[in-house]
Amino acid sequence: DGKQAEVFGYKFSINNAAASATADDKVATAALLEDAGVPCIPHVLVYNHNGEINRYASVDGEVVAKPLRGMSGAGVLRFPSQAEAEKYMLETTRFAWTVAPYRTITREIRSIVLDGEILLTYEKRQTLVEDGKVTMFNLKYGAKPTDIIAEGEVRDITLRAMKALNLRVAAVDVVEV
């Protein structure tokens, strides 16, 4: 019938409510993955409460600040330090943030998993934009998907992440830094 739809920030009732809520929280997700021995980039919780910053830990060096909840690269910003990120946070109305150490990502692979079976895997390849800068590994911002087969460490990390988060269906990103 010619109609098109875009799926953005999807949730499926097949996952239990607790697992879904945890997977939507970047800090909780990182903590559970770490506890299960699944390699991940650590995330620290930061609140902007009535113009005052409350942090639960600090990250040294360059950082990436992200909304605690959300996806598709929305609101993700890079700063030279956590202090600079916190100055920015104070200027916003967003309450909950996460700060992660900046890592140069060289490769990003996404797998779609259902009940322990990897249904689809693709690598997100960056593209160059006119000013010569490289885009994020985000399809919305110009990355191109290339179908691949999840093997070895990628397959292992993907399935271990699903188990650690108690998810039945999800998209799992594995990055190389």
N, C-alpha and C positions, 0 to 999 in steps of 0.2 A: 504493500500500500504506500510505499515511498516514505514512511515515517522513520525517523532516526531518534535514538536516545543516547545520552551519555551517562554512564554509571560513574558516580563520583562519591567517594567515601562510603562505600557500601557496607552494610551489615546484614548478616544472615541469621535467622532465628535458629539455625541448626547448632550454632555455638551456644553454650549456656551463658546466662547473663553475666556471671562473675568473670568468665574467661574473656568475653567480649569487652567488658569494662577494663580489664587489665590490659588487653592488647591495644586499647585506645589510649592508654596512658604510657608515654614514652619512658618515664622513670621506673614505673612498676615493671614494664616489659624488660628493660635492661637489667633490673635487679633479679628477676626470675631467671633470665637467661644466664646471668653470671652465676647464680646459685646452682644452676644445672650444668655448669661447665661449658656452656655454649658461648663461643667467642662473640663479643659484641662491643660496640663503642659505648662507654659508660655515659650516663646522663644524670645530672644533678638538678634537683627541684629548687626553683626560685619563685617566691611570691612577691607581687607588687601589691601591698596591702595599705590602702589609704596613703599612698605616696611614700611608703617606707618599704625597703627591700628586706625580705626575710629569706636567707639562704640556708640550705641544709648541708652544704659542703662547698668547696671551692675547686676550681679547675685552673691550672697554671697554663700560661701561654695563650696562643690564639684560640678563640672559642667560636662555636656556632650556637646561636640562640634560636630556639624554636618554641612555638606555642606548645604547652603540655599535651594538648589534644589537637588533632588535625592531621592532614596529609596533603600530598601532592605538592609539597614545597611551599605552601602558603605560609607567609610570615617567617621564613627561615632567613636569618641574617648572620653574616660573619663579622667578628669584632677582634681587635688586637688583644683584648683581655676581657676577663669576666667583669671587671670594674666598668669598662666601657659599655659592655652589654647591659649591665644593670642601670647605667645612666639612661640608656635608650628605653629600657623597660619602664622606668619612672615616668617617661613622657607618654606612655600609652595607657589605654584603659583596660588592657588585658591583665587579668589577675594571676594566672598560673603560667609559668614558663619552665623550660628546661634548658640547661647549658651543657654542652658536650665539648670535649677537646676537638679542635679542628684537625681533620685528617685529610690528606690528599687521596681521594678515592681514584683508583686507576681502572676499576672494573666494577660493574654492578649487574647482578643477575637476579631476576625475579622468577619465582616458581609459584604456581597456583596448585594448592594441595587440598584434597578432599579425603577424609578418613584414612590418612596415612599413605595415600597414593598421589604421586606428583602427576598432575594432568597436563601441565603445560609449563615450559621453561623458556625464557627468552633473556638475552643479554640486552641491556639498554646501552646503546652506543651514542656517545656525545657527538654533537655536530658543531662546527665553527659558525659563529655569527659574523656579520659584516666587519665589526671592529677588531676581529681576530681573537676575541675572547671565546673561551669554551663554555658552553651551556652546562647546566646541571644535568645529572643523570635522571632526567624527568621528562617523560613523554610530552607532557603539557608544554614544556619549554624547549622542545626541539630534539630531544634524544630520539633515536630510531631503534625500534625493536628488531632483533634478529633471533629467530628460533634456534634453540640449542637443546641438547639433552643433558639433564642434571645427572652428573656422574661424580664419583669419588667424594671429595671433601664438600663440594657444593650440595650434593644429595644428602650427605650425612648431617651437615649443619642445618639444612632445611627441615629434615624430619625430626631432629633433636629439638629444634626451636618449637615446632608444632606440639611436641610432647610436653615440653617445659611449660608452655602456655595453655595446655589443655584445650587446644582448638581442634575442631573437626574440619573446618574450612577456613582458608586464609591465603593471602598473598604474602610470601616470605621473600625479603630482599637479602641477598648475601653480597657483601662488598669486599673488594681487595683494596688494601691501603698500603 
